[in-house]
Amino acid sequence: AKRTLRRRRKLEKETKQLIKQEELKRLHKAQAVQRQLEELEERQRALEIFGVKLERELRGESDSGTKDETQMLHEWFELVLEKNKLMRYESELLIIAQELELEDHQSRLEQKLREKMAIDGKSE
């Protein structure tokens, strides 16, 4: 009986350590995703500023006579492509963040279930 109890406690301790490690992994991954989202936001802001400037040049509202219209249109399309790429990347990061939230929620539910089962097992 003592041996069984010791094994059970050891198993519970190992399980708690694994859960803690998984939580830390999710936390680190969530922090990395958050940093990437912040960097992405900065890049999008910079593109927006450049886009406004380029749009003014295309409309002739700016005194930028050095660039020809073909070059400016090429830059405009490159800008639009880059913006679309960043938006797709942002969507991917948001999906990853949502997956992490769901994994964390699942882990908490599993922990609650284990606690309930342990309580029920002791009362029998």
C-alpha positions in Angstrom: 0.0 0.0 0.0 2.9 2.4 0.8 4.6 1.5 -2.4 1.5 2.2 -4.4 1.0 5.5 -2.6 4.6 6.5 -3.3 4.2 5.7 -6.9 1.0 7.6 -7.2 2.6 10.7 -5.5 5.6 10.4 -7.8 3.4 10.2 -10.8 1.3 13.2 -9.7 4.5 15.2 -9.1 5.9 14.3 -12.6 2.6 15.1 -14.2 2.5 18.5 -12.5 6.1 19.2 -13.7 5.1 18.3 -17.3 2.1 20.5 -17.1 4.3 23.4 -15.8 6.8 22.8 -18.6 4.0 22.9 -21.2 2.6 26.1 -19.7 6.0 27.7 -19.9 6.4 26.6 -23.5 3.1 28.1 -24.4 4.0 31.3 -22.5 7.3 31.7 -24.3 5.6 31.0 -27.7 2.8 33.5 -26.8 5.4 36.2 -25.9 7.2 35.5 -29.2 3.9 35.9 -31.1 3.2 39.1 -29.3 6.6 40.5 -30.2 6.2 39.5 -33.8 2.7 41.2 -33.9 4.2 44.4 -32.5 7.1 44.4 -35.0 4.5 43.7 -37.8 2.4 46.7 -36.6 5.5 48.9 -36.8 6.3 47.7 -40.4 2.7 48.2 -41.4 2.7 51.8 -40.0 5.9 52.6 -41.9 4.4 51.2 -45.1 1.3 53.3 -44.5 3.4 56.5 -44.2 5.4 55.6 -47.3 2.2 54.8 -49.2 0.6 58.1 -48.3 3.7 59.9 -49.5 3.8 57.9 -52.7 0.1 58.5 -53.4 0.6 62.2 -53.1 3.5 62.0 -55.6 1.3 60.0 -58.0 -1.4 62.7 -57.8 1.1 65.4 -58.4 0.5 67.0 -54.9 4.2 66.7 -54.1 7.1 68.4 -55.8 8.9 65.2 -56.6 9.8 65.7 -60.2 12.7 63.3 -60.1 10.7 60.1 -60.3 8.7 59.2 -63.4 5.2 57.9 -63.2 6.1 54.4 -64.2 8.6 54.1 -61.4 6.1 55.4 -58.9 3.5 53.0 -60.0 5.9 50.1 -59.8 6.7 51.2 -56.2 3.0 51.5 -55.5 2.3 47.9 -56.6 5.3 46.7 -54.6 3.9 48.5 -51.6 0.5 46.9 -52.0 2.1 43.4 -52.4 4.2 43.9 -49.2 1.1 45.2 -47.3 -0.9 42.1 -48.4 2.0 39.8 -47.3 2.1 41.5 -43.9 -1.7 41.1 -43.5 -1.4 37.4 -44.3 1.4 37.0 -41.8 -0.7 38.9 -39.2 -3.6 36.5 -39.8 -1.2 33.5 -39.3 0.1 35.0 -36.0 -3.4 35.6 -34.7 -4.4 32.0 -35.5 -1.3 30.8 -33.6 -2.2 33.0 -30.7 -5.8 31.6 -30.7 -4.4 28.0 -30.8 -2.3 28.8 -27.7 -5.3 30.1 -25.9 -7.2 27.0 -26.7 -4.4 24.8 -25.6 -4.1 26.7 -22.3 -7.9 26.4 -21.8 -7.7 22.6 -22.5 -4.8 22.2 -20.1 -6.8 24.0 -17.3 -9.8 21.8 -18.0 -7.7 18.6 -17.9 -6.2 19.8 -14.6 -9.7 20.4 -13.1 -10.8 16.9 -14.3 -7.7 15.3 -12.7 -8.4 17.1 -9.5 -12.1 16.0 -9.5 -11.1 12.5 -10.2 -8.6 12.5 -7.4 -11.2 13.8 -5.0 -13.7 11.3 -6.1 -11.1 8.5 -5.9 -10.2 9.4 -2.3 -13.8 9.6 -1.1 -14.5 6.0 -2.2 
